[in-house]
Amino acid sequence: MQKIVDDSRLIVKCCKLYYEEYHTQNEISKILGVSRPTISRLLKEGRDLGIVKIEIINPFERDFEELERRTEKRFQIREVLIIEDEADEVMQKRQLAKAAAKYLRRIVKDGDTLGISMGTTLKAIAEHINNNEKRKLTFIPLIGGLGQSEIDIHPNDIVMGFAQAFGGNFKLLHAPAVVSNENIKKEMLKEQSIKEVIDHSKLCNIGIVGIGSPTDMGSTMMTSGYFNEDDTKEFAKLGVVGDICLQFYDINGNADQFDFNKRVVGINLTDLKEIDTVIGVACGEKKVNAIVGALNSKIIDVLITNYSNAVAINNYKNNK
């Protein structure tokens, strides 16, 4: 057998039949009169000897693949998906939502339970789901709802949109996202309907979350009406760089020092981290610090962002 594999003329003939004439390995096996495993070894030998050289031509303008791998290794994250920069913010979010929808179509399987947070980008994901058959999925809001001014990005509304797009089932959380103090939250969690949904959120195997920047006056958190400009200045003094599910963290991903987090009605960040696959989506230069903090927190397993942000977070000098 070794003599056959070492036959250079046979290797060349095998490679030509496979790579130039597009015969299958089974067909080549019959043509050459040798076994299918031998054909596989001949093809491998052809590559090892340099008889066959395979070149992958990247059809994209930028080499996202290398940057994605570099980001994954630096932050020890499972997967990074990078999209092209767009000049228009609305178009940028739309493309981000489209990439997130594509990723979800790739990984979801019947029986999955998906937890959803809030935000304009997450709202748009369902618009890019083209599903013609009913899936056995369940969608759960990870936090309570915002004020009436933000009813279109209310987690319950987003969850229903996902369920309609995928054809799955859903549960709704009828509670405010933030209450005035921790005691009120404790009393609220005694309500069986609320407790049941929050407990169910801990059973999710996929989480989809926006990565917010609370110090940005144009952020979803700020436009919700919960905070004002003075609050953003105070957040900055305290070292807040981002929020996930409306809960603050600093550049190193630490969240325990922020008392505000105890007033949020929904899954806490510790439980969120236990979900098998947490997908973080964020774009725009104002989100760079928030993304770095989220990556350092080890809460998210998959990051979907735009090219400039990916470059910026890789250039970020981490002072941990």
C-alpha positions as CSV (number, residue, x, y, z in Angstrom):
1,M,0.0,0.0,0.0
2,Q,2.8,2.4,0.9
3,K,4.3,1.8,-2.6
4,I,1.1,2.9,-4.3
5,V,0.9,6.1,-2.2
6,D,4.5,6.9,-3.0
7,D,3.9,6.6,-6.8
8,S,4.2,10.2,-7.9
9,R,2.6,9.6,-11.4
10,L,-0.4,8.0,-9.7
11,I,-0.6,10.9,-7.3
12,V,-0.7,13.4,-10.1
13,K,-3.3,11.4,-12.1
14,C,-5.5,11.1,-9.0
15,C,-5.3,14.8,-8.3
16,K,-6.1,15.7,-11.9
17,L,-9.1,13.5,-11.9
18,Y,-10.3,15.0,-8.6
19,Y,-9.5,18.7,-8.9
20,E,-9.6,19.3,-12.7
21,E,-12.1,16.8,-14.0
22,Y,-14.3,16.9,-10.8
23,H,-14.7,13.1,-10.4
24,T,-15.8,11.9,-7.0
25,Q,-13.4,9.8,-4.9
26,N,-15.6,6.8,-5.4
27,E,-15.4,7.3,-9.2
28,I,-11.6,7.7,-9.1
29,S,-11.4,4.5,-7.0
30,K,-13.1,2.6,-9.8
31,I,-11.1,4.3,-12.6
32,L,-7.7,3.6,-10.9
33,G,-8.6,0.2,-9.4
34,V,-7.6,1.1,-5.9
35,S,-9.7,1.5,-2.7
36,R,-11.5,4.6,-1.6
37,P,-9.3,5.2,1.4
38,T,-6.2,4.9,-0.9
39,I,-7.6,7.7,-3.0
40,S,-8.0,9.9,0.0
41,R,-4.4,9.2,1.0
42,L,-3.2,10.0,-2.6
43,L,-5.0,13.3,-2.5
44,K,-3.5,14.2,0.9
45,E,-0.1,13.3,-0.4
46,G,-0.6,15.5,-3.4
47,R,-1.3,18.5,-1.1
48,D,1.6,17.6,1.3
49,L,4.1,17.4,-1.6
50,G,2.9,20.6,-3.1
51,I,1.6,19.0,-6.3
52,V,-1.7,20.6,-5.4
53,K,-1.9,24.1,-4.0
54,I,-5.2,25.4,-2.7
55,E,-5.7,29.2,-2.6
56,I,-8.8,30.7,-1.0
57,I,-9.8,34.0,-2.5
58,N,-11.7,36.2,-0.1
59,P,-14.5,37.9,-2.0
60,F,-14.9,40.7,0.6
61,E,-13.1,44.0,0.5
62,R,-11.7,43.6,4.0
63,D,-10.3,40.4,5.5
64,F,-12.8,40.0,8.3
65,E,-11.7,36.4,8.9
66,E,-8.3,37.3,10.3
67,L,-9.7,40.1,12.5
68,E,-12.5,37.8,13.8
69,R,-9.9,35.1,14.8
70,R,-7.7,37.7,16.4
71,T,-10.6,39.1,18.5
72,E,-11.7,35.6,19.5
73,K,-8.2,34.7,20.8
74,R,-7.5,38.0,22.6
75,F,-10.8,38.0,24.5
76,Q,-11.2,34.2,24.6
77,I,-14.6,34.3,23.1
78,R,-16.3,31.5,21.2
79,E,-17.1,33.4,18.0
80,V,-16.9,36.9,16.5
81,L,-18.9,38.0,13.5
82,I,-17.9,41.3,11.8
83,I,-20.0,43.2,9.3
84,E,-19.0,46.0,7.0
85,D,-19.1,49.6,8.1
86,E,-22.1,51.7,7.0
87,A,-22.1,55.5,6.8
88,D,-25.7,55.7,8.0
89,E,-26.5,54.6,11.6
90,V,-29.9,53.2,10.6
91,M,-28.4,51.1,7.8
92,Q,-25.6,50.0,10.2
93,K,-28.1,48.6,12.7
94,R,-30.1,47.0,9.9
95,Q,-27.0,45.1,8.7
96,L,-26.1,44.1,12.2
97,A,-29.7,42.8,12.7
98,K,-29.4,40.9,9.4
99,A,-26.1,39.2,10.5
100,A,-27.6,38.3,13.9
101,A,-30.6,36.8,12.1
102,K,-28.4,34.7,9.9
103,Y,-26.4,33.5,12.9
104,L,-29.6,32.5,14.7
105,R,-30.8,30.6,11.7
106,R,-27.6,28.7,11.8
107,I,-27.6,27.6,15.4
108,V,-31.2,27.3,16.6
109,K,-32.8,23.8,16.8
110,D,-36.1,22.5,17.9
111,G,-36.4,22.5,21.7
112,D,-34.3,25.7,22.2
113,T,-35.4,28.4,24.7
114,L,-34.2,31.8,23.7
115,G,-34.0,34.8,26.1
116,I,-34.3,38.3,24.5
117,S,-33.4,41.6,26.1
118,M,-34.2,45.0,24.4
119,G,-33.1,47.6,21.9
120,T,-33.7,48.8,18.4
121,T,-31.2,46.4,16.8
122,L,-32.8,43.4,18.6
123,K,-36.2,44.6,17.4
124,A,-35.0,44.5,13.8
125,I,-33.6,40.9,13.9
126,A,-37.0,39.3,13.6
127,E,-37.6,41.2,10.3
128,H,-34.8,39.2,8.7
129,I,-36.0,35.8,9.8
130,N,-37.6,34.1,6.8
131,N,-39.0,30.9,8.2
132,N,-41.7,28.9,6.4
133,E,-42.2,26.1,8.9
134,K,-43.2,26.2,12.6
135,R,-40.3,25.7,14.9
136,K,-40.5,24.2,18.4
137,L,-38.9,27.2,20.1
138,T,-39.8,29.2,23.2
139,F,-38.9,32.9,23.6
140,I,-38.6,34.6,26.9
141,P,-38.0,38.3,27.8
142,L,-34.9,38.7,30.0
143,I,-36.1,41.9,31.6
144,G,-39.2,43.9,32.3
145,G,-40.6,46.6,30.1
146,L,-39.7,50.3,29.5
147,G,-42.0,53.3,29.5
148,Q,-44.8,53.9,27.0
149,S,-42.4,56.1,25.0
150,E,-40.4,53.0,24.1
151,I,-43.3,50.6,23.6
152,D,-42.0,49.5,20.2
153,I,-38.8,48.1,21.7
154,H,-40.5,46.7,24.8
155,P,-38.9,43.2,25.5
156,N,-42.4,41.7,25.4
157,D,-43.0,43.2,21.9
158,I,-39.6,42.0,20.7
159,V,-40.3,38.5,22.0
160,M,-43.6,38.3,20.2
161,G,-41.9,39.4,17.0
162,F,-39.4,36.6,17.3
163,A,-42.0,34.0,18.0
164,Q,-44.0,35.2,15.0
165,A,-41.0,35.1,12.8
166,F,-39.9,31.6,13.9
167,G,-43.3,30.3,14.5
168,G,-42.5,29.5,18.1
169,N,-44.1,30.0,21.5
170,F,-43.5,32.8,24.0
171,K,-43.9,34.0,27.6
172,L,-44.4,37.6,28.6
173,L,-43.0,39.5,31.6
174,H,-45.6,42.0,32.9
175,A,-43.4,44.1,35.1
176,P,-41.4,47.3,34.9
177,A,-37.7,47.1,33.9
178,V,-36.6,49.2,36.9
179,V,-38.2,50.0,40.2
180,S,-37.3,52.7,42.8
181,N,-35.7,50.4,45.4
182,E,-34.7,46.8,46.0
183,N,-37.5,46.2,48.5
184,I,-40.1,46.9,45.9
185,K,-38.4,44.4,43.6
186,K,-38.4,41.7,46.3
187,E,-42.1,42.2,46.8
188,M,-42.8,42.2,43.1
189,L,-40.9,38.9,42.7
190,K,-43.4,37.3,45.1
191,E,-46.0,37.6,42.4
192,Q,-46.2,34.1,40.9
193,S,-46.7,35.2,37.3
194,I,-43.6,37.4,37.4
195,K,-41.5,34.9,39.3
196,E,-42.4,32.2,36.9
197,V,-41.1,34.1,33.8
198,I,-37.9,35.2,35.5
199,D,-37.2,31.6,36.7
200,H,-37.9,30.4,33.2
201,S,-35.4,32.8,31.8
202,K,-32.7,31.0,33.7
203,L,-33.5,27.9,31.7
204,C,-32.7,29.5,28.4
205,N,-29.9,27.9,26.4
206,I,-29.5,30.9,24.0
207,G,-29.6,34.6,25.0
208,I,-29.6,37.6,22.6
209,V,-28.7,40.9,24.3
210,G,-27.9,44.4,23.2
211,I,-24.8,46.0,24.6
212,G,-25.7,49.5,25.8
213,S,-23.7,52.6,26.6
214,P,-25.5,54.4,29.5
215,T,-23.3,57.5,29.3
216,D,-24.5,58.1,25.7
217,M,-27.5,60.5,25.8
218,G,-28.9,58.8,22.6
219,S,-28.8,55.3,24.1
220,T,-32.0,53.3,24.5
221,M,-31.6,53.4,28.3
222,M,-31.4,57.2,28.2
223,T,-34.3,57.7,25.8
224,S,-36.5,55.4,28.0
225,G,-36.9,58.3,30.4
226,Y,-35.4,56.6,33.4
227,F,-32.4,58.9,33.5
228,N,-31.3,62.4,32.5
229,E,-28.1,64.1,31.5
230,D,-27.0,64.5,35.2
231,D,-27.3,60.8,35.6
232,T,-25.0,60.1,32.7
233,K,-22.3,62.3,34.3
234,E,-22.7,60.4,37.5
235,F,-22.4,57.1,35.7
236,A,-19.2,58.2,34.2
237,K,-17.7,59.2,37.6
238,L,-18.6,55.8,38.9
239,G,-16.8,54.1,36.1
240,V,-19.8,52.7,34.2
241,V,-19.0,51.9,30.6
242,G,-21.8,49.7,29.5
243,D,-25.0,47.8,30.4
244,I,-26.5,44.4,29.5
245,C,-30.1,43.8,30.3
246,L,-30.0,47.4,31.9
247,Q,-27.4,46.3,34.4
248,F,-24.1,48.3,34.6
249,Y,-20.5,47.1,34.5
250,D,-17.1,48.8,34.3
251,I,-14.3,48.4,31.7
252,N,-13.1,45.2,33.4
253,G,-16.6,43.7,33.3
254,N,-17.3,44.1,37.0
255,A,-20.9,44.8,38.0
256,D,-21.2,44.0,41.7
257,Q,-20.3,47.6,42.8
258,F,-23.3,49.2,41.1
259,D,-26.3,49.2,43.5
260,F,-28.6,50.3,40.6
261,N,-28.4,46.7,39.2
262,K,-30.4,45.5,42.3
263,R,-33.4,47.5,41.1
264,V,-33.6,45.9,37.7
265,V,-36.5,43.4,37.3
266,G,-35.3,40.5,35.2
267,I,-32.4,38.0,34.9
268,N,-29.3,39.1,36.8
269,L,-25.9,39.1,35.1
270,T,-24.6,36.1,37.1
271,D,-27.5,33.9,35.9
272,L,-27.2,35.3,32.4
273,K,-23.5,34.2,32.3
274,E,-24.7,30.6,32.9
275,I,-26.7,30.5,29.6
276,D,-24.9,28.3,27.1
277,T,-24.8,30.8,24.3
278,V,-25.1,34.5,24.9
279,I,-25.0,36.6,21.8
280,G,-24.1,40.3,22.2
281,V,-24.9,42.7,19.3
282,A,-23.6,46.3,19.2
283,C,-22.3,48.7,16.6
284,G,-21.1,52.3,16.5
285,E,-18.0,54.0,17.9
286,K,-19.9,55.1,21.1
287,K,-20.2,51.4,22.0
288,V,-16.4,50.6,21.9
289,N,-15.8,50.8,25.7
290,A,-19.1,49.0,26.4
291,I,-18.1,46.2,24.1
292,V,-14.7,45.9,25.8
293,G,-16.3,45.8,29.2
294,A,-18.8,43.2,28.0
295,L,-16.0,41.0,26.6
296,N,-14.0,41.3,29.8
297,S,-17.1,40.3,31.8
298,K,-17.2,36.9,30.1
299,I,-20.9,37.2,29.9
300,I,-21.2,37.0,26.1
301,D,-20.0,34.0,24.1
302,V,-20.6,35.5,20.6
303,L,-20.1,39.1,19.5
304,I,-21.6,40.6,16.4
305,T,-20.3,44.1,15.6
306,N,-19.0,46.3,12.8
307,Y,-15.5,46.5,11.3
308,S,-14.4,49.8,12.9
309,N,-15.5,48.7,16.3
310,A,-13.7,45.4,16.0
311,V,-10.5,47.3,15.1
312,A,-10.9,49.7,18.0
313,I,-11.5,46.9,20.6
314,N,-8.4,45.1,19.4
315,N,-6.4,48.3,19.7
316,Y,-7.8,49.0,23.2
317,K,-5.1,49.0,25.8
318,N,-6.6,47.0,28.7
319,N,-5.4,48.2,32.1
320,K,-6.8,45.2,34.1
